[in-house]
């Protein structure tokens, strides 16, 4: 498991990969896909 001090660098790496894929920070969500689908279906 990574140390807490490694988290900022790991997040920077993820942000760089997302940027390369054309995904910006506003595209990220905190809720799960399953929860979003259930909400849309009114479940």
Kinemage of the C-alpha trace (Angstrom):
@kinemage 1
@onewidth
@group {chain A} dominant
@subgroup {mainchain}
@vectorlist {calphas} color= white
{ca unk a 1} P 0.000 0.000 0.000
{ca unk a 2} L 1.221 3.481 -0.796
{ca unk a 3} L 2.164 5.912 1.911
{ca unk a 4} L -0.004 8.985 2.505
{ca unk a 5} L 2.854 11.162 1.272
{ca unk a 6} L 2.606 9.428 -2.128
{ca unk a 7} L -1.033 10.401 -2.711
{ca unk a 8} L -0.472 13.903 -4.176
{ca unk a 9} L 2.005 12.575 -6.759
{ca unk a 10} L -0.346 9.713 -7.626
{ca unk a 11} L -3.239 12.125 -8.101
{ca unk a 12} L -1.071 14.306 -10.339
{ca unk a 13} L -0.283 11.227 -12.433
{ca unk a 14} L -3.966 10.359 -12.735
{ca unk a 15} L -4.835 13.915 -13.706
{ca unk a 16} L -2.158 13.805 -16.420
{ca unk a 17} L -3.555 10.549 -17.827
{ca unk a 18} L -7.095 11.933 -17.739
{ca unk a 19} L -5.914 15.093 -19.510
{ca unk a 20} L -4.268 12.962 -22.212
{ca unk a 21} L -7.616 11.213 -22.680
{ca unk a 22} L -9.465 14.536 -22.923
{ca unk a 23} L -11.138 14.151 -19.532
{ca unk a 24} L -11.044 17.251 -17.353
{ca unk a 25} L -11.725 17.576 -13.636
{ca unk a 26} L -15.313 18.673 -14.248
{ca unk a 27} L -16.070 15.314 -15.884
{ca unk a 28} L -15.220 13.417 -12.707
{ca unk a 29} L -17.988 12.619 -10.246
{ca unk a 30} L -17.988 11.363 -6.692
{ca unk a 31} L -21.050 9.139 -6.949
{ca unk a 32} L -21.008 5.710 -8.542
{ca unk a 33} L -22.337 4.941 -11.998
{ca unk a 34} L -24.815 2.507 -10.439
{ca unk a 35} L -26.184 5.223 -8.142
{ca unk a 36} L -26.566 7.644 -11.059
{ca unk a 37} L -28.463 5.053 -13.134
{ca unk a 38} L -30.732 4.207 -10.198
{ca unk a 39} L -31.455 7.910 -9.678
{ca unk a 40} L -32.342 8.376 -13.356
{ca unk a 41} L -34.639 5.344 -13.202
{ca unk a 42} L -36.313 6.651 -10.069
{ca unk a 43} L -35.257 3.664 -7.984
